[in-house]
Amino acid sequence: MKNIIRLLVMTSMLFVFSGCDEPTVKPQPEKPKQETVETQKPEEVKEDEGKAVSIAEFMKTMRYQDGGWDCPGQYNSDRISFRYEDEHPLAVMERFGEKHAELSGEIVSVFYQADKKVYTVHLIEYDVPLKYNVLHIEADRLAEGYINAEDVFADNQMTEYIFLEHQAQVAVNTDLVYKYETLELDPRFYPTLTLRDDGTFEFYENCYSKMGYIRGTWYSNGQNITCQITETELQGFAGGDLSEIIFNEIEDTLRLDTDICYSRLGMVFRQPD
């Protein structure tokens, strides 16, 4: 009997201790969280290029039919012109000097930032590979005949350009034209005097960094031609404060008797052949 009781006690104790032990559960390692759209690093936001404008509207604004935009220099002169070739709208960049270089890009889209007055022109290859496929044009002085744009021949630096009309249009309604011709300059940047038969004149002066007009009225006493200035674009340049320009008439030539900017006392102006 005692053995039976002892056996029952031992069995009950076994059940008690087994009920006190909690089963051991191994902790599971946390899985790395996957990046959601919210947690991913946002892409770099591109600069706002403004409102899209039609290419045809842009070409008209740049006066593609009237002339081009020039940056005259003493040894090299650069030009940006806009034109159509086989219905392709092009931005044509040229360098004139000892060697002529030309690079054309087809315009595929144009955007305009009204607050900054900046055009962003996207280009694709037209005839040769492009080094730069975007052209920025600062147009805040567009009405005055000036823009700022990258010059591909000067490491794409922002450069000032002046609008020059085609020569055929400049020569309309003129009487006499005299030029100072020199090997130092591209012929497009020769200082030029136009004496009109209505008594007005226009002097086209090379200011090294740009070309500028001087306008007014003129008269001759048979020995000298006096040009009285009423309008000038040379403010800030030598000659910007002149009230008149005098030329000595020597046979079929005119000898300058006034210092201007590039044009100096004693330079001889001749009529082109």
Long-range contacts (C-beta under 8 A, 24 or more apart in sequence): 48-113, 49-111, 49-113, 49-120, 50-111, 50-112, 50-113, 50-114, 50-116, 50-118, 50-120, 51-111, 51-112, 51-113, 51-114, 52-109, 52-110, 52-111, 53-110, 53-111, 53-112, 53-119, 54-110, 55-89, 55-107, 55-109, 55-110, 56-89, 58-82, 58-107, 58-110, 58-119, 58-121, 59-84, 59-89, 59-107, 61-139, 61-142, 62-137, 63-163, 66-163, 66-165, 66-166, 66-169, 67-163, 67-164, 67-165, 67-166, 67-169, 68-163, 68-164, 69-147, 69-149, 69-161, 69-162, 69-163, 69-164, 70-161, 70-162, 70-163, 70-164, 70-188, 70-189, 70-211, 71-151, 71-159, 71-160, 71-161, 71-162, 71-210, 72-162, 72-186, 72-188, 72-189, 72-206, 72-208, 72-209, 72-210, 72-211, 73-97, 73-208, 74-184, 74-185, 74-208, 75-184, 76-153, 77-186, 77-188, 77-189, 78-151, 78-153, 78-154, 78-159, 78-161, 79-161, 80-135, 80-149, 80-161, 82-107, 88-126, 90-126, 91-121, 91-123, 91-135, 93-151, 93-152, 93-153, 95-153, 96-186, 96-188, 97-186, 101-153, 103-128, 103-130, 103-131, 103-152, 104-128, 105-130, 105-133, 105-135, 117-142, 131-156, 132-156, 146-210, 160-209, 160-210, 162-210, 162-211, 162-212, 164-188, 164-211, 176-271, 177-271, 177-272, 178-253, 178-254, 178-269, 178-270, 178-271, 179-269, 179-270, 179-271, 179-272, 180-256, 180-263, 180-267, 180-268, 180-269, 180-270, 181-270, 181-272, 191-260, 191-262, 191-263, 191-267, 191-269, 193-227, 193-247, 193-254, 193-269, 195-225, 201-227, 203-227, 203-245, 203-260, 205-234, 205-239, 205-260, 205-261, 205-262, 205-263, 206-261, 206-262, 206-263, 207-234, 207-237, 207-238, 207-261, 207-262, 208-261, 208-262, 212-237, 212-261, 214-239, 214-242, 214-245, 214-260, 216-244, 220-249, 222-249, 223-248, 223-249, 224-248, 224-249, 224-257, 225-249, 225-254, 234-260, 234-261, 237-261, 239-263
